[in-house]
């Protein structure tokens, strides 16, 4: 047995850090200056002036919709909100301990079996299927959460926006204009972020010429991992565990001394504060004040100051989204699935773009194991 000599000239890139896979027109991250653009539009301008429906259209089609195009998309989203009865039966049959993101992953896979265009791989059909998926995710998540919480399911409200209907089905409360607009901003903020792990997974899947449902299932499965999704769930649990601002510094100090990770800080791409985190901080300040959660905001500020002082780390999108979502009444168990409901727009855009000039994504691995090992019969081992 000999060890295979490996080529020292071959440079590997663990985690594909710094590797550019391909060109994209969907979004751009300026990590040095803390800027994010969707199709050339800054995230700040979109959050301030646009709606999630407009952003869905922008990401998928590449341009902002006309009034008629937006009207058509909104009607399609409303029309496609319902899910088949047999999917609802499946949701009711899962074990109680099944997480909401697991329910979503499995339901999306099952939905493909009911799509009459499942085997039509044309661009036009993929866009239609992608919009169906985006429309149905809030229904699946809301039904799943309420079933697992022993609450009656709430059917879609045709007169509400995508964000407003999602909030209504999830919480049971029809949102006022302020909550609907704030929740809409949250969906815009997390709808796309270049070649993140889940979008990359969707591209890998569809690069094999698999279907768009399989690509979205791959993305959801990737988002389920704690290194990609779920940080804001752990962030709000940390804030609630701290409880009072007076305990914040000691709590964080103990965690840092134990070399534990503080959720919601640092980012592989941004060298300054994540622009989405800035907007979420503003939303958190407004809604913590409105809903009597000033203590959560004060704890967050103390942690932010301490992390910058001790570690030089800025908050990322997960940190202030935690206290914002809590203050507007989003159930904690839906924080990660909410990410999927928003990011689905980006996932669909990435699958469409990948297929426009498709090359099978198949990177190499540098082998560092043995060769020519002698095979021993089972009785001689």
N, C-alpha and C positions, 0 to 999 in steps of 0.2 A: 504494500500500500504506500502510495506517495501522496504528498500534498500538492494539489494543482498550483503551480506558480501563477500568480495573477499579474496582469499587465499594470505596472505602476503608473504608466502614462494615462491610463483610463481614470478620469476623475468622476467620482460619483457625487450625487446631489441628494443626500438624505432628506426626505420630505419634499423633494423637488424645489427646495428653497432657492429662489433667485432664477429659476428656469422659466423661460418664456415658451409656452406651448405653441401658441399661434397668435394671429392677429384677431382683434375683436373690435366691433363698433358699438358694443352694448354699453359698457361703462368704463370709466377711467378713475383710478385712485392716484392722487398726487400725495404720496406718503410724506414727503419732505415738508410740504406746506399745509397738510391737513385738508385737502380738498377732495370731493367726490362728485363725479359727473355721470348722469344717465344720458346716453346719446347726446352728449355735449352740453346738457343743461345742468347747472349746479344743483346739488341737493337742497341748498338753502332756498333757491328760487322755486323749485318744485314743491317743497313742503309749504311754502308761504302762499303760492298762487294756484297750485294744481289740486287734483283729486286722485285717489288711488286708481279709479277707473281710467283716467287720462294717462296715468303712469303705466298701467297695464298695456294700453294701446301703444304708447311710446316705446316701451321695451320690446314688444313683439314686432311692431310694424316699422319702427325706426323714425317716426315723426309724430308730433302731437296731432291729435284728431281734430277734424273739423266738427262743427256742431252736429252735423248729420252722422258722421262716423262715430262720435261719442254716444249719440242717441241709440244707434244701432248696437254698439257694444253693450251699453247698459241694459237694453232690452234682452239681449242674448244672455247676459249674466243672470238676470232675473228669471228668464225662462228655464235656464239650466240648473237652478239651485236644487231642485228636488232630486232625491236618490231613489233607485228602485226599491220596492218593498223587501225584496230578498236580501239586499245589502243591509237594510235596517234589521232584518232577522239575524243576519250574521253578527252585527254589532251587539245585539242583545245576547248572543250565545257565548261570547268570550268570557274567560275567567275574570272574576271581579278585580284581581290584582293586575290585570293587563293595563299597561300605561296608555295614555291618550295617543302618544306618537306611534306606538305599536298598532293600535287600532286603526289609525290613519294609514299607515303603511300597508296593512293587509286589505283595508277597504279599497284603496286605490288600485291595488292589484286585481281585486275582484271586479271592480268597475269595468275594467277593460273587456270583460266577458260579455258585458251588456251594451257595448258601444258598437253600433252597426258599421262604423267606419274603422274598426280595429285594424283591419288588414289593408286599408288604403294609406299608403305611406307618402302620398303627394304632400307638397308644402301646404297647400290649401287645407287639406284634411288634417294635417298635423296641427295647424293653427286652430282649427275648429275644435279638435280634441283637447288641445291645451287650454283653450278658454273654458271648455266644459269642466276640466279638472279644477281650474281656478275657481269656478262658480260653485262647485260641489264641496270643496274642502271645508269651508265654514260650516256647512250643513253636517258633514261627517263628524267634525270635531265637536260641534255643539250637541248633536245627538249622543255621541259617545260619552261626553262629559256628564250630561244629565242622566243618562242611563246608569252610569257607574256611581252617580251620586244619589240614586233613587229619587230623581226628580222627573216630572213629566216632560217629554220632549216638546219643543216649541217649533212649529212649522215656520218656514220662511215668510217674511213680510214683504210683499211685492212693492210696497210704496217707499221702502227704505233703500238707501244707497248700499253698496257692497259692505262698507264698514259699519253702517248703522244696523243693517240686518244681522251681520255677524255678532255684533254686540248684543242685540236684542235676543237672538236665539241662544246665546251663550249665558247671559245673565238673567233673562226673563224680564228685563226692564227696557222699555222703549227709550232710547237715548234722547236727551234734549240736544239742541243744535251744538252746544259747546262740547259735550262729550263726543258726539258723532264726529265733529271736526278734529278733535284731539286724537281720537282713535284712528281716523283716516290718516292723519300725519304719521302715526306710528307704523301703519302699513306701508306708507311710502318709504319711510326711513329704512326699512329692512327688506325691501323688495328686490334688491340687486346689489352685488358687491364683487364684481369681477370674478376671477378664477378661484373662488373659495372652494373648500373641500366638497361640498354637496353639488355645486354647479359643475365642478370637474368630474365628479362621479356620473352626473347625468350625461356629460359629453362623452365620457368613456363608453357608457352603455350604448348610446345612440350611434356612436362611431362604428359599432359592429353591424349597423342597420337593424338593430332591434327597434321595438316600437316605443312611442313616447310615454306610454304608461309605465313600461319597464324602466325608462330613464328617470321618471319622477319617483318611482319606488326606490331606485338606487339612491337618489338624492335624499329622500326621507330617511332611509336606513343610515346614510352617512351623517345626517343631522342628528340622529339619535345619540351618536357618540358624544361623551361629555367634553371632549376637546373642541367640539364645533358648536353644539347646541346645549342649552340648559344652564349656561352660566348665570343668567338673570334669575332663574329659580333659586340657585344656591346663594345668589347675592341677597335676595329678599329674605331668605331664611336666616342669613347672617345678620341682617339689619334687625329682624324681629328677635333674634337671640340676644343681641346686644341690648335692645330694649330702651335704654336711656342714653342720652349723649354723654353723660358723665362716665359711662363704662366703655366708651368706644376706644379710646386710646390704649387703655390697659388690655382690652380684648385683642386688638390688632397687634400690639407689642408681643403678647404671648404667642400668637400665631406666627409672627415673624421669627421669634426666637426658636420655635419648633420647626422652622423652615417650611411652614405650610403656605400654600398658595392662597392669595386673597383674590376672590373671584371678581371679575369685572375690570381688571387692570392689565395694561400692556397689549400690544398688537404687533404682529409680525411685519406689517407693512407701514403703519403710521409711525413716524418719528416724533410727532407732536400729538395734540389731542385729536381724537377721532371726531370729524365734523358732525357725525350723527350723535355722538355723545354730548356735544355742545347743545344741540337742539333738544335732546332728551332731558338735559339738565334744566333747560328753560321750562319744558313741560312739567317736569317734576316739581320745580319751584312753584309753578302756578297751581298744580292740582294737589300737592301736599298741603298747601295753604288753604285751598278750598275745602278739602275733606278732613281737616284737623289732624293731619299727619306730619306736622312740622318737626316732630322728634325724629322721624325717619330722614327727613331732609337734613337736619342738623347732624345726625350721625353720619350721613353720607358725606357731608362737607368735611367733617373731622377726618374721616378715613381718606378722602381725596387729598387733603393737605398732608397727612402723615405719609401716604404712599409716595407722594412727590418728594417729600423731604427725605425719606428713608431709602427709597428705591429708584427715584427718578422716573416713576411710571405714571402715565396719564390714565384716566378712566376710559374704557372703551364703550361700545354701544350697549353692552349688557348692564353696566353699573347703574346709571340713572334710569334706564328703562324699567328696572325692578321696582323702584318706589313709585314711578309714574303709573305703571300698570296696576299696581296694588291700590293706588289711590282712586283710579277710575273704576275699580271693581272687577278687574279680570281675575278669574280664579288662578291661583298659583300653578296648579297642575296643567294649565293651558299655556303657560309662558312659552315653552319650547314648541308645542304645536302651532301657536300663533305665529312664530317665526316661519314655520312651513307655509302657513296660509298666505303670508306676505311674500316670501321668497319664491313661491310657485311661479309668480310672474317672471322672475329672472330665470328660473329653471327652464321654463318654456322657451324664452328668448334664446337661451344658450343651445337648446336642442335644435331649434330652427336654424340658428347660425352655423352650428357644427355641420349640419346636413347640406348646407349650401355649397360647401367646398370640402367634402368629407374625405378624411384620411383616417384609416384605422389607428387608434391610439394604442401603441404597443411598444413601450420603452424596454430597454435592455437592463439586465442585472449582471453585475460583475461577480463571477463565481469565485469563492474562496474556500471550497471544501476539498475533499480527497478525490483521487481518481484511481482506477485500477485496483479497487479493493477486491480481495479474494472472497468469493461467495462460499459460505459454509452450509452444508446440508443441515436441515432443521435438527436432526439428532446429534449433530456435532457442536451445536452452539451452547 
